Amino acid sequence: MLRVERPPRLLLSATLAALAALYLAWFHGDPHFVAAMMVFVLPLVLLLGGALLGSPKAAFWAGVLGLLLFCHGVMTAWSEPGQRPFALAATALSVLLVFASSWPGLRARFGRRR
């Protein structure tokens, strides 16, 4: 079974943890806090466990989730000016998440030939 390399795994894990913390802060005090935690934080935490273990499936699904969170961040930044700082931070972290989850594949594709 393929394993995700250590430095990208640490970056992926740190990005997942940062996104989970951001969404915890963003929805703190929201009337639908529990629902927001189930939709935004729970998948990030579950993927974080897989990423820490080096699972390539967790890295793939983290990339897919990163694309969805990117769309959510852009739409929220555009439509809700009061939430723009959180939305832009989520957008930036989701881009980092996509690159962190794709790092081994990008390195294999564009890295030096041996």
Biopython code that builds the backbone (N, CA, C, O; Angstrom):
import numpy as np
from Bio.PDB.StructureBuilder import StructureBuilder

atoms = [
    (1, "MET", "N", (0.837, -1.175, 0.000)),
    (1, "MET", "CA", (0.000, 0.000, 0.000)),
    (1, "MET", "C", (0.885, 1.243, 0.000)),
    (1, "MET", "O", (1.864, 1.317, 0.742)),
    (2, "LEU", "N", (0.541, 2.194, -0.819)),
    (2, "LEU", "CA", (1.272, 3.457, -0.889)),
    (2, "LEU", "C", (1.067, 4.275, 0.364)),
    (2, "LEU", "O", (-0.029, 4.294, 0.926)),
    (3, "ARG", "N", (2.083, 4.931, 0.796)),
    (3, "ARG", "CA", (1.976, 5.818, 1.963)),
    (3, "ARG", "C", (2.300, 7.232, 1.527)),
    (3, "ARG", "O", (3.146, 7.447, 0.658)),
    (4, "VAL", "N", (1.620, 8.203, 2.138)),
    (4, "VAL", "CA", (1.910, 9.604, 1.868)),
    (4, "VAL", "C", (3.198, 9.951, 2.600)),
    (4, "VAL", "O", (3.367, 9.584, 3.763)),
    (5, "GLU", "N", (4.111, 10.658, 1.930)),
    (5, "GLU", "CA", (5.404, 10.990, 2.519)),
    (5, "GLU", "C", (5.244, 11.896, 3.734)),
    (5, "GLU", "O", (4.241, 12.595, 3.877)),
    (6, "ARG", "N", (6.249, 11.870, 4.604)),
    (6, "ARG", "CA", (6.155, 12.556, 5.884)),
    (6, "ARG", "C", (5.965, 14.072, 5.788)),
    (6, "ARG", "O", (5.010, 14.572, 6.383)),
    (7, "PRO", "N", (6.800, 14.838, 5.084)),
    (7, "PRO", "CA", (6.579, 16.291, 5.070)),
    (7, "PRO", "C", (5.216, 16.698, 4.502)),
    (7, "PRO", "O", (4.554, 17.549, 5.096)),
    (8, "PRO", "N", (4.764, 16.122, 3.367)),
    (8, "PRO", "CA", (3.420, 16.479, 2.914)),
    (8, "PRO", "C", (2.344, 16.028, 3.886)),
    (8, "PRO", "O", (1.312, 16.688, 4.013)),
    (9, "ARG", "N", (2.567, 14.914, 4.572)),
    (9, "ARG", "CA", (1.588, 14.433, 5.544)),
    (9, "ARG", "C", (1.471, 15.425, 6.697)),
    (9, "ARG", "O", (0.369, 15.688, 7.179)),
    (10, "LEU", "N", (2.591, 15.973, 7.138)),
    (10, "LEU", "CA", (2.540, 16.956, 8.221)),
    (10, "LEU", "C", (1.866, 18.255, 7.769)),
    (10, "LEU", "O", (1.096, 18.850, 8.523)),
    (11, "LEU", "N", (2.155, 18.690, 6.547)),
    (11, "LEU", "CA", (1.507, 19.889, 6.016)),
    (11, "LEU", "C", (0.010, 19.649, 5.846)),
    (11, "LEU", "O", (-0.800, 20.514, 6.178)),
    (12, "LEU", "N", (-0.355, 18.486, 5.334)),
    (12, "LEU", "CA", (-1.763, 18.140, 5.166)),
    (12, "LEU", "C", (-2.465, 18.111, 6.518)),
    (12, "LEU", "O", (-3.562, 18.650, 6.660)),
    (13, "SER", "N", (-1.844, 17.489, 7.502)),
    (13, "SER", "CA", (-2.438, 17.408, 8.837)),
    (13, "SER", "C", (-2.581, 18.784, 9.478)),
    (13, "SER", "O", (-3.610, 19.089, 10.082)),
    (14, "ALA", "N", (-1.559, 19.603, 9.348)),
    (14, "ALA", "CA", (-1.618, 20.950, 9.923)),
    (14, "ALA", "C", (-2.694, 21.795, 9.243)),
    (14, "ALA", "O", (-3.374, 22.581, 9.902)),
    (15, "THR", "N", (-2.849, 21.638, 7.945)),
    (15, "THR", "CA", (-3.872, 22.400, 7.221)),
    (15, "THR", "C", (-5.267, 21.940, 7.613)),
    (15, "THR", "O", (-6.163, 22.764, 7.793)),
    (16, "LEU", "N", (-5.461, 20.636, 7.748)),
    (16, "LEU", "CA", (-6.758, 20.127, 8.191)),
    (16, "LEU", "C", (-7.092, 20.631, 9.594)),
    (16, "LEU", "O", (-8.228, 21.021, 9.861)),
    (17, "ALA", "N", (-6.104, 20.623, 10.488)),
    (17, "ALA", "CA", (-6.327, 21.107, 11.851)),
    (17, "ALA", "C", (-6.627, 22.610, 11.853)),
    (17, "ALA", "O", (-7.494, 23.067, 12.597)),
    (18, "ALA", "N", (-5.921, 23.371, 11.030)),
    (18, "ALA", "CA", (-6.158, 24.814, 10.965)),
    (18, "ALA", "C", (-7.555, 25.117, 10.425)),
    (18, "ALA", "O", (-8.233, 26.017, 10.921)),
    (19, "LEU", "N", (-7.979, 24.374, 9.419)),
    (19, "LEU", "CA", (-9.326, 24.582, 8.886)),
    (19, "LEU", "C", (-10.388, 24.215, 9.924)),
    (19, "LEU", "O", (-11.390, 24.919, 10.054)),
    (20, "ALA", "N", (-10.182, 23.134, 10.654)),
    (20, "ALA", "CA", (-11.135, 22.749, 11.696)),
    (20, "ALA", "C", (-11.222, 23.836, 12.768)),
    (20, "ALA", "O", (-12.315, 24.185, 13.214)),
    (21, "ALA", "N", (-10.079, 24.368, 13.177)),
    (21, "ALA", "CA", (-10.071, 25.442, 14.181)),
    (21, "ALA", "C", (-10.739, 26.707, 13.641)),
    (21, "ALA", "O", (-11.458, 27.393, 14.368)),
    (22, "LEU", "N", (-10.502, 27.011, 12.375)),
    (22, "LEU", "CA", (-11.128, 28.183, 11.765)),
    (22, "LEU", "C", (-12.648, 28.045, 11.764)),
    (22, "LEU", "O", (-13.353, 28.987, 12.123)),
    (23, "TYR", "N", (-13.154, 26.889, 11.366)),
    (23, "TYR", "CA", (-14.604, 26.700, 11.338)),
    (23, "TYR", "C", (-15.196, 26.668, 12.743)),
    (23, "TYR", "O", (-16.328, 27.108, 12.942)),
    (24, "LEU", "N", (-14.455, 26.157, 13.714)),
    (24, "LEU", "CA", (-14.919, 26.235, 15.105)),
    (24, "LEU", "C", (-15.081, 27.688, 15.543)),
    (24, "LEU", "O", (-16.083, 28.048, 16.160)),
    (25, "ALA", "N", (-14.101, 28.513, 15.225)),
    (25, "ALA", "CA", (-14.178, 29.933, 15.591)),
    (25, "ALA", "C", (-15.257, 30.660, 14.792)),
    (25, "ALA", "O", (-15.964, 31.515, 15.325)),
    (26, "TRP", "N", (-15.376, 30.318, 13.523)),
    (26, "TRP", "CA", (-16.319, 30.996, 12.640)),
    (26, "TRP", "C", (-17.763, 30.799, 13.110)),
    (26, "TRP", "O", (-18.541, 31.752, 13.131)),
    (27, "PHE", "N", (-18.118, 29.587, 13.480)),
    (27, "PHE", "CA", (-19.500, 29.286, 13.840)),
    (27, "PHE", "C", (-19.746, 29.307, 15.338)),
    (27, "PHE", "O", (-20.814, 28.897, 15.793)),
    (28, "HIS", "N", (-18.777, 29.778, 16.113)),
    (28, "HIS", "CA", (-18.966, 29.900, 17.558)),
    (28, "HIS", "C", (-20.119, 30.866, 17.833)),
    (28, "HIS", "O", (-20.116, 31.998, 17.351)),
    (29, "GLY", "N", (-21.088, 30.420, 18.598)),
    (29, "GLY", "CA", (-22.234, 31.258, 18.938)),
    (29, "GLY", "C", (-23.342, 31.254, 17.894)),
    (29, "GLY", "O", (-24.351, 31.936, 18.073)),
    (30, "ASP", "N", (-23.182, 30.519, 16.832)),
    (30, "ASP", "CA", (-24.202, 30.427, 15.788)),
    (30, "ASP", "C", (-25.360, 29.576, 16.300)),
    (30, "ASP", "O", (-25.134, 28.596, 17.011)),
    (31, "PRO", "N", (-26.607, 29.937, 15.948)),
    (31, "PRO", "CA", (-27.740, 29.123, 16.406)),
    (31, "PRO", "C", (-27.709, 27.685, 15.874)),
    (31, "PRO", "O", (-28.300, 26.793, 16.482)),
    (32, "HIS", "N", (-27.038, 27.456, 14.767)),
    (32, "HIS", "CA", (-26.942, 26.126, 14.178)),
    (32, "HIS", "C", (-25.539, 25.554, 14.344)),
    (32, "HIS", "O", (-24.995, 24.926, 13.436)),
    (33, "PHE", "N", (-24.967, 25.784, 15.520)),
    (33, "PHE", "CA", (-23.588, 25.393, 15.788)),
    (33, "PHE", "C", (-23.368, 23.893, 15.591)),
    (33, "PHE", "O", (-22.393, 23.492, 14.956)),
    (34, "VAL", "N", (-24.253, 23.068, 16.123)),
    (34, "VAL", "CA", (-24.068, 21.616, 16.041)),
    (34, "VAL", "C", (-24.111, 21.152, 14.586)),
    (34, "VAL", "O", (-23.294, 20.330, 14.170)),
    (35, "ALA", "N", (-25.051, 21.671, 13.824)),
    (35, "ALA", "CA", (-25.142, 21.299, 12.413)),
    (35, "ALA", "C", (-23.890, 21.750, 11.656)),
    (35, "ALA", "O", (-23.371, 21.010, 10.820)),
    (36, "ALA", "N", (-23.406, 22.952, 11.944)),
    (36, "ALA", "CA", (-22.202, 23.449, 11.289)),
    (36, "ALA", "C", (-20.994, 22.589, 11.645)),
    (36, "ALA", "O", (-20.133, 22.352, 10.797)),
    (37, "MET", "N", (-20.921, 22.119, 12.888)),
    (37, "MET", "CA", (-19.803, 21.270, 13.290)),
    (37, "MET", "C", (-19.864, 19.921, 12.566)),
    (37, "MET", "O", (-18.830, 19.372, 12.185)),
    (38, "MET", "N", (-21.073, 19.394, 12.379)),
    (38, "MET", "CA", (-21.202, 18.115, 11.682)),
    (38, "MET", "C", (-20.868, 18.245, 10.197)),
    (38, "MET", "O", (-20.340, 17.308, 9.597)),
    (39, "VAL", "N", (-21.167, 19.384, 9.609)),
    (39, "VAL", "CA", (-20.923, 19.576, 8.180)),
    (39, "VAL", "C", (-19.491, 20.002, 7.902)),
    (39, "VAL", "O", (-18.882, 19.524, 6.944)),
    (40, "PHE", "N", (-18.945, 20.889, 8.720)),
    (40, "PHE", "CA", (-17.633, 21.463, 8.428)),
    (40, "PHE", "C", (-16.493, 20.842, 9.235)),
    (40, "PHE", "O", (-15.445, 20.535, 8.667)),
    (41, "VAL", "N", (-16.669, 20.653, 10.526)),
    (41, "VAL", "CA", (-15.549, 20.241, 11.379)),
    (41, "VAL", "C", (-15.379, 18.724, 11.427)),
    (41, "VAL", "O", (-14.253, 18.232, 11.358)),
    (42, "LEU", "N", (-16.468, 17.981, 11.544)),
    (42, "LEU", "CA", (-16.365, 16.528, 11.671)),
    (42, "LEU", "C", (-15.622, 15.878, 10.495)),
    (42, "LEU", "O", (-14.739, 15.053, 10.734)),
    (43, "PRO", "N", (-15.944, 16.215, 9.232)),
    (43, "PRO", "CA", (-15.159, 15.612, 8.138)),
    (43, "PRO", "C", (-13.677, 15.968, 8.195)),
    (43, "PRO", "O", (-12.825, 15.141, 7.871)),
    (44, "LEU", "N", (-13.369, 17.190, 8.602)),
    (44, "LEU", "CA", (-11.964, 17.599, 8.699)),
    (44, "LEU", "C", (-11.233, 16.798, 9.766)),
    (44, "LEU", "O", (-10.092, 16.381, 9.566)),
    (45, "VAL", "N", (-11.895, 16.583, 10.901)),
    (45, "VAL", "CA", (-11.265, 15.835, 11.994)),
    (45, "VAL", "C", (-11.085, 14.368, 11.605)),
    (45, "VAL", "O", (-10.049, 13.774, 11.904)),
    (46, "LEU", "N", (-12.073, 13.782, 10.948)),
    (46, "LEU", "CA", (-11.944, 12.391, 10.509)),
    (46, "LEU", "C", (-10.812, 12.237, 9.491)),
    (46, "LEU", "O", (-10.038, 11.282, 9.559)),
    (47, "LEU", "N", (-10.719, 13.168, 8.559)),
    (47, "LEU", "CA", (-9.634, 13.123, 7.581)),
    (47, "LEU", "C", (-8.278, 13.382, 8.230)),
    (47, "LEU", "O", (-7.260, 12.850, 7.788)),
    (48, "LEU", "N", (-8.271, 14.193, 9.272)),
    (48, "LEU", "CA", (-7.031, 14.454, 10.002)),
    (48, "LEU", "C", (-6.474, 13.165, 10.587)),
    (48, "LEU", "O", (-5.267, 12.928, 10.534)),
    (49, "GLY", "N", (-7.348, 12.331, 11.143)),
    (49, "GLY", "CA", (-6.890, 11.041, 11.668)),
    (49, "GLY", "C", (-6.261, 10.182, 10.588)),
    (49, "GLY", "O", (-5.200, 9.594, 10.794)),
    (50, "GLY", "N", (-6.914, 10.110, 9.436)),
    (50, "GLY", "CA", (-6.363, 9.337, 8.329)),
    (50, "GLY", "C", (-5.072, 9.919, 7.800)),
    (50, "GLY", "O", (-4.147, 9.185, 7.454)),
    (51, "ALA", "N", (-5.006, 11.242, 7.737)),
    (51, "ALA", "CA", (-3.792, 11.894, 7.239)),
    (51, "ALA", "C", (-2.612, 11.652, 8.181)),
    (51, "ALA", "O", (-1.484, 11.462, 7.726)),
    (52, "LEU", "N", (-2.865, 11.658, 9.472)),
    (52, "LEU", "CA", (-1.787, 11.400, 10.427)),
    (52, "LEU", "C", (-1.258, 9.975, 10.305)),
    (52, "LEU", "O", (-0.091, 9.709, 10.593)),
    (53, "LEU", "N", (-2.122, 9.066, 9.878)),
    (53, "LEU", "CA", (-1.695, 7.682, 9.677)),
    (53, "LEU", "C", (-1.053, 7.461, 8.314)),
    (53, "LEU", "O", (-0.515, 6.386, 8.050)),
    (54, "GLY", "N", (-1.105, 8.474, 7.440)),
    (54, "GLY", "CA", (-0.475, 8.376, 6.130)),
    (54, "GLY", "C", (-1.337, 7.735, 5.065)),
    (54, "GLY", "O", (-0.814, 7.242, 4.065)),
    (55, "SER", "N", (-2.633, 7.729, 5.252)),
    (55, "SER", "CA", (-3.535, 7.091, 4.297)),
    (55, "SER", "C", (-3.654, 7.899, 3.004)),
    (55, "SER", "O", (-3.987, 9.083, 3.058)),
    (56, "PRO", "N", (-3.391, 7.294, 1.848)),
    (56, "PRO", "CA", (-3.564, 8.025, 0.589)),
    (56, "PRO", "C", (-5.034, 8.316, 0.286)),
    (56, "PRO", "O", (-5.345, 9.299, -0.386)),
    (57, "LYS", "N", (-5.943, 7.462, 0.781)),
    (57, "LYS", "CA", (-7.371, 7.742, 0.596)),
    (57, "LYS", "C", (-7.781, 8.990, 1.355)),
    (57, "LYS", "O", (-8.573, 9.789, 0.854)),
    (58, "ALA", "N", (-7.257, 9.166, 2.546)),
    (58, "ALA", "CA", (-7.560, 10.368, 3.330)),
    (58, "ALA", "C", (-7.015, 11.599, 2.611)),
    (58, "ALA", "O", (-7.658, 12.649, 2.603)),
    (59, "ALA", "N", (-5.846, 11.475, 2.015)),
    (59, "ALA", "CA", (-5.277, 12.611, 1.277)),
    (59, "ALA", "C", (-6.146, 12.950, 0.073)),
    (59, "ALA", "O", (-6.377, 14.125, -0.214)),
    (60, "PHE", "N", (-6.626, 11.936, -0.630)),
    (60, "PHE", "CA", (-7.497, 12.182, -1.787)),
    (60, "PHE", "C", (-8.780, 12.877, -1.356)),
    (60, "PHE", "O", (-9.162, 13.893, -1.936)),
    (61, "TRP", "N", (-9.446, 12.336, -0.341)),
    (61, "TRP", "CA", (-10.712, 12.930, 0.097)),
    (61, "TRP", "C", (-10.511, 14.298, 0.730)),
    (61, "TRP", "O", (-11.412, 15.135, 0.677)),
    (62, "ALA", "N", (-9.354, 14.545, 1.327)),
    (62, "ALA", "CA", (-9.048, 15.881, 1.837)),
    (62, "ALA", "C", (-8.961, 16.868, 0.680)),
    (62, "ALA", "O", (-9.404, 18.010, 0.810)),
    (63, "GLY", "N", (-8.397, 16.447, -0.446)),
    (63, "GLY", "CA", (-8.346, 17.306, -1.630)),
    (63, "GLY", "C", (-9.730, 17.604, -2.175)),
    (63, "GLY", "O", (-10.018, 18.737, -2.560)),
    (64, "VAL", "N", (-10.585, 16.597, -2.210)),
    (64, "VAL", "CA", (-11.962, 16.796, -2.678)),
    (64, "VAL", "C", (-12.697, 17.749, -1.740)),
    (64, "VAL", "O", (-13.379, 18.668, -2.191)),
    (65, "LEU", "N", (-12.554, 17.524, -0.433)),
    (65, "LEU", "CA", (-13.189, 18.410, 0.539)),
    (65, "LEU", "C", (-12.627, 19.823, 0.436)),
    (65, "LEU", "O", (-13.359, 20.799, 0.601)),
    (66, "GLY", "N", (-11.333, 19.933, 0.163)),
    (66, "GLY", "CA", (-10.722, 21.253, -0.014)),
    (66, "GLY", "C", (-11.355, 22.018, -1.162)),
    (66, "GLY", "O", (-11.547, 23.230, -1.064)),
    (67, "LEU", "N", (-11.682, 21.334, -2.245)),
    (67, "LEU", "CA", (-12.353, 22.000, -3.371)),
    (67, "LEU", "C", (-13.733, 22.494, -2.974)),
    (67, "LEU", "O", (-14.137, 23.590, -3.362)),
    (68, "LEU", "N", (-14.457, 21.695, -2.206)),
    (68, "LEU", "CA", (-15.787, 22.116, -1.744)),
    (68, "LEU", "C", (-15.688, 23.301, -0.784)),
    (68, "LEU", "O", (-16.474, 24.245, -0.865)),
    (69, "LEU", "N", (-14.718, 23.243, 0.121)),
    (69, "LEU", "CA", (-14.551, 24.347, 1.068)),
    (69, "LEU", "C", (-14.082, 25.620, 0.362)),
    (69, "LEU", "O", (-14.425, 26.725, 0.781)),
    (70, "PHE", "N", (-13.308, 25.467, -0.694)),
    (70, "PHE", "CA", (-12.909, 26.618, -1.499)),
    (70, "PHE", "C", (-14.151, 27.294, -2.084)),
    (70, "PHE", "O", (-14.297, 28.514, -2.005)),
    (71, "CYS", "N", (-15.033, 26.502, -2.663)),
    (71, "CYS", "CA", (-16.268, 27.061, -3.236)),
    (71, "CYS", "C", (-17.097, 27.751, -2.161)),
    (71, "CYS", "O", (-17.635, 28.834, -2.393)),
    (72, "HIS", "N", (-17.204, 27.134, -0.987)),
    (72, "HIS", "CA", (-17.963, 27.737, 0.108)),
    (72, "HIS", "C", (-17.333, 29.058, 0.540)),
    (72, "HIS", "O", (-18.040, 30.042, 0.760)),
    (73, "GLY", "N", (-16.027, 29.082, 0.659)),
    (73, "GLY", "CA", (-15.352, 30.310, 1.080)),
    (73, "GLY", "C", (-15.516, 31.434, 0.081)),
    (73, "GLY", "O", (-15.762, 32.576, 0.470)),
    (74, "VAL", "N", (-15.385, 31.132, -1.203)),
    (74, "VAL", "CA", (-15.529, 32.162, -2.234)),
    (74, "VAL", "C", (-16.959, 32.690, -2.260)),
    (74, "VAL", "O", (-17.174, 33.901, -2.327)),
    (75, "MET", "N", (-17.933, 31.791, -2.207)),
    (75, "MET", "CA", (-19.333, 32.243, -2.233)),
    (75, "MET", "C", (-19.677, 33.086, -1.011)),
    (75, "MET", "O", (-20.380, 34.089, -1.127)),
    (76, "THR", "N", (-19.186, 32.685, 0.154)),
    (76, "THR", "CA", (-19.469, 33.448, 1.367)),
    (76, "THR", "C", (-18.760, 34.796, 1.344)),
    (76, "THR", "O", (-19.342, 35.804, 1.743)),
    (77, "ALA", "N", (-17.524, 34.829, 0.887)),
    (77, "ALA", "CA", (-16.793, 36.104, 0.807)),
    (77, "ALA", "C", (-17.488, 37.063, -0.147)),
    (77, "ALA", "O", (-17.493, 38.272, 0.084)),
    (78, "TRP", "N", (-18.061, 36.548, -1.191)),
    (78, "TRP", "CA", (-18.737, 37.388, -2.177)),
    (78, "TRP", "C", (-20.090, 37.890, -1.670)),
    (78, "TRP", "O", (-20.450, 39.042, -1.911)),
    (79, "SER", "N", (-20.843, 37.034, -0.967)),
    (79, "SER", "CA", (-22.221, 37.364, -0.626)),
    (79, "SER", "C", (-22.425, 37.903, 0.781)),
    (79, "SER", "O", (-23.446, 38.536, 1.049)),
    (80, "GLU", "N", (-21.481, 37.669, 1.686)),
    (80, "GLU", "CA", (-21.632, 38.099, 3.083)),
    (80, "GLU", "C", (-20.448, 38.967, 3.507)),
    (80, "GLU", "O", (-19.458, 38.443, 4.017)),
    (81, "PRO", "N", (-20.531, 40.278, 3.306)),
    (81, "PRO", "CA", (-19.385, 41.135, 3.639)),
    (81, "PRO", "C", (-18.961, 41.061, 5.104)),
    (81, "PRO", "O", (-17.781, 41.239, 5.405)),
    (82, "GLY", "N", (-19.881, 40.807, 6.010)),
    (82, "GLY", "CA", (-19.539, 40.727, 7.430)),
    (82, "GLY", "C", (-18.721, 39.502, 7.782)),
    (82, "GLY", "O", (-18.027, 39.491, 8.799)),
    (83, "GLN", "N", (-18.793, 38.479, 6.964)),
    (83, "GLN", "CA", (-18.057, 37.242, 7.225)),
    (83, "GLN", "C", (-16.848, 37.084, 6.313)),
    (83, "GLN", "O", (-16.234, 36.018, 6.259)),
    (84, "ARG", "N", (-16.515, 38.139, 5.606)),
    (84, "ARG", "CA", (-15.446, 38.067, 4.611)),
    (84, "ARG", "C", (-14.086, 37.637, 5.180)),
    (84, "ARG", "O", (-13.404, 36.834, 4.543)),
    (85, "PRO", "N", (-13.661, 38.136, 6.353)),
    (85, "PRO", "CA", (-12.344, 37.688, 6.861)),
    (85, "PRO", "C", (-12.271, 36.171, 7.079)),
    (85, "PRO", "O", (-11.292, 35.533, 6.692)),
    (86, "PHE", "N", (-13.304, 35.601, 7.698)),
    (86, "PHE", "CA", (-13.322, 34.150, 7.890)),
    (86, "PHE", "C", (-13.362, 33.432, 6.548)),
    (86, "PHE", "O", (-12.664, 32.438, 6.348)),
    (87, "ALA", "N", (-14.184, 33.939, 5.626)),
    (87, "ALA", "CA", (-14.336, 33.284, 4.326)),
    (87, "ALA", "C", (-13.036, 33.318, 3.526)),
    (87, "ALA", "O", (-12.678, 32.329, 2.887)),
    (88, "LEU", "N", (-12.336, 34.437, 3.558)),
    (88, "LEU", "CA", (-11.069, 34.520, 2.823)),
    (88, "LEU", "C", (-10.003, 33.633, 3.457)),
    (88, "LEU", "O", (-9.189, 33.038, 2.751)),
    (89, "ALA", "N", (-10.005, 33.544, 4.772)),
    (89, "ALA", "CA", (-9.063, 32.639, 5.443)),
    (89, "ALA", "C", (-9.369, 31.184, 5.083)),
    (89, "ALA", "O", (-8.457, 30.394, 4.843)),
    (90, "ALA", "N", (-10.657, 30.837, 5.048)),
    (90, "ALA", "CA", (-11.046, 29.481, 4.664)),
    (90, "ALA", "C", (-10.669, 29.203, 3.214)),
    (90, "ALA", "O", (-10.249, 28.095, 2.881)),
    (91, "THR", "N", (-10.817, 30.197, 2.358)),
    (91, "THR", "CA", (-10.444, 30.035, 0.953)),
    (91, "THR", "C", (-8.947, 29.780, 0.814)),
    (91, "THR", "O", (-8.531, 28.878, 0.086)),
    (92, "ALA", "N", (-8.146, 30.570, 1.506)),
    (92, "ALA", "CA", (-6.693, 30.399, 1.432)),
    (92, "ALA", "C", (-6.270, 29.039, 1.990)),
    (92, "ALA", "O", (-5.433, 28.359, 1.397)),
    (93, "LEU", "N", (-6.839, 28.646, 3.115)),
    (93, "LEU", "CA", (-6.482, 27.356, 3.699)),
    (93, "LEU", "C", (-6.951, 26.191, 2.838)),
    (93, "LEU", "O", (-6.292, 25.152, 2.789)),
    (94, "SER", "N", (-8.081, 26.352, 2.159)),
    (94, "SER", "CA", (-8.554, 25.269, 1.301)),
    (94, "SER", "C", (-7.659, 25.113, 0.065)),
    (94, "SER", "O", (-7.465, 23.998, -0.418)),
    (95, "VAL", "N", (-7.121, 26.206, -0.441)),
    (95, "VAL", "CA", (-6.158, 26.105, -1.556)),
    (95, "VAL", "C", (-4.906, 25.375, -1.071)),
    (95, "VAL", "O", (-4.378, 24.510, -1.770)),
    (96, "LEU", "N", (-4.441, 25.719, 0.110)),
    (96, "LEU", "CA", (-3.292, 25.024, 0.684)),
    (96, "LEU", "C", (-3.606, 23.545, 0.903)),
    (96, "LEU", "O", (-2.741, 22.692, 0.705)),
    (97, "LEU", "N", (-4.824, 23.242, 1.305)),
    (97, "LEU", "CA", (-5.234, 21.855, 1.506)),
    (97, "LEU", "C", (-5.192, 21.061, 0.200)),
    (97, "LEU", "O", (-4.730, 19.920, 0.176)),
    (98, "VAL", "N", (-5.671, 21.664, -0.871)),
    (98, "VAL", "CA", (-5.649, 20.978, -2.168)),
    (98, "VAL", "C", (-4.207, 20.712, -2.599)),
    (98, "VAL", "O", (-3.896, 19.616, -3.066)),
    (99, "PHE", "N", (-3.333, 21.691, -2.450)),
    (99, "PHE", "CA", (-1.935, 21.479, -2.833)),
    (99, "PHE", "C", (-1.239, 20.480, -1.911)),
    (99, "PHE", "O", (-0.439, 19.666, -2.372)),
    (100, "ALA", "N", (-1.536, 20.534, -0.614)),
    (100, "ALA", "CA", (-0.911, 19.587, 0.318)),
    (100, "ALA", "C", (-1.363, 18.162, 0.033)),
    (100, "ALA", "O", (-0.571, 17.227, 0.146)),
    (101, "SER", "N", (-2.619, 17.988, -0.333)),
    (101, "SER", "CA", (-3.103, 16.642, -0.622)),
    (101, "SER", "C", (-2.610, 16.134, -1.973)),
    (101, "SER", "O", (-2.524, 14.925, -2.188)),
    (102, "SER", "N", (-2.291, 17.042, -2.875)),
    (102, "SER", "CA", (-1.829, 16.667, -4.214)),
    (102, "SER", "C", (-0.309, 16.621, -4.331)),
    (102, "SER", "O", (0.207, 16.260, -5.388)),
    (103, "TRP", "N", (0.406, 16.971, -3.294)),
    (103, "TRP", "CA", (1.854, 17.109, -3.348)),
    (103, "TRP", "C", (2.573, 15.863, -3.853)),
    (103, "TRP", "O", (3.425, 15.981, -4.734)),
    (104, "PRO", "N", (2.267, 14.671, -3.333)),
    (104, "PRO", "CA", (2.985, 13.493, -3.843)),
    (104, "PRO", "C", (2.766, 13.275, -5.343)),
    (104, "PRO", "O", (3.705, 12.919, -6.055)),
    (105, "GLY", "N", (1.564, 13.478, -5.820)),
    (105, "GLY", "CA", (1.287, 13.317, -7.245)),
    (105, "GLY", "C", (1.962, 14.377, -8.082)),
    (105, "GLY", "O", (2.479, 14.079, -9.159)),
    (106, "LEU", "N", (1.966, 15.613, -7.606)),
    (106, "LEU", "CA", (2.649, 16.687, -8.328)),
    (106, "LEU", "C", (4.148, 16.433, -8.381)),
    (106, "LEU", "O", (4.796, 16.676, -9.398)),
    (107, "ARG", "N", (4.686, 15.942, -7.277)),
    (107, "ARG", "CA", (6.113, 15.663, -7.232)),
    (107, "ARG", "C", (6.475, 14.519, -8.168)),
    (107, "ARG", "O", (7.519, 14.547, -8.818)),
    (108, "ALA", "N", (5.606, 13.512, -8.233)),
    (108, "ALA", "CA", (5.860, 12.389, -9.134)),
    (108, "ALA", "C", (5.761, 12.829, -10.593)),
    (108, "ALA", "O", (6.520, 12.360, -11.441)),
    (109, "ARG", "N", (4.841, 13.713, -10.874)),
    (109, "ARG", "CA", (4.635, 14.148, -12.253)),
    (109, "ARG", "C", (5.690, 15.125, -12.724)),
    (109, "ARG", "O", (6.202, 14.998, -13.837)),
    (110, "PHE", "N", (6.022, 16.099, -11.893)),
    (110, "PHE", "CA", (6.914, 17.182, -12.313)),
    (110, "PHE", "C", (8.303, 17.127, -11.685)),
    (110, "PHE", "O", (9.131, 17.995, -11.960)),
    (111, "GLY", "N", (8.575, 16.131, -10.851)),
    (111, "GLY", "CA", (9.878, 16.030, -10.213)),
    (111, "GLY", "C", (10.959, 15.596, -11.179)),
    (111, "GLY", "O", (10.684, 15.199, -12.312)),
    (112, "ARG", "N", (12.191, 15.679, -10.712)),
    (112, "ARG", "CA", (13.325, 15.254, -11.544)),
    (112, "ARG", "C", (13.274, 13.757, -11.779)),
    (112, "ARG", "O", (12.896, 12.988, -10.895)),
    (113, "ARG", "N", (13.651, 13.360, -12.953)),
    (113, "ARG", "CA", (13.723, 11.943, -13.296)),
    (113, "ARG", "C", (15.020, 11.367, -12.727)),
    (113, "ARG", "O", (16.052, 12.037, -12.717)),
    (114, "ARG", "N", (14.961, 10.157, -12.268)),
    (114, "ARG", "CA", (16.154, 9.514, -11.705)),
    (114, "ARG", "C", (16.765, 8.567, -12.673)),
    (114, "ARG", "O", (17.777, 7.937, -12.365)),
]
sb = StructureBuilder()
sb.init_structure("model")
sb.init_model(0)
sb.init_chain("A")
sb.init_seg("    ")
for serial, (resi, resn, name, xyz) in enumerate(atoms, 1):
    if name == "N":
        sb.init_residue(resn, " ", resi, " ")
    sb.init_atom(name, np.array(xyz, "f"), 0.0, 1.0, " ", f" {name:<3s}", serial, name[0])
structure = sb.get_structure()
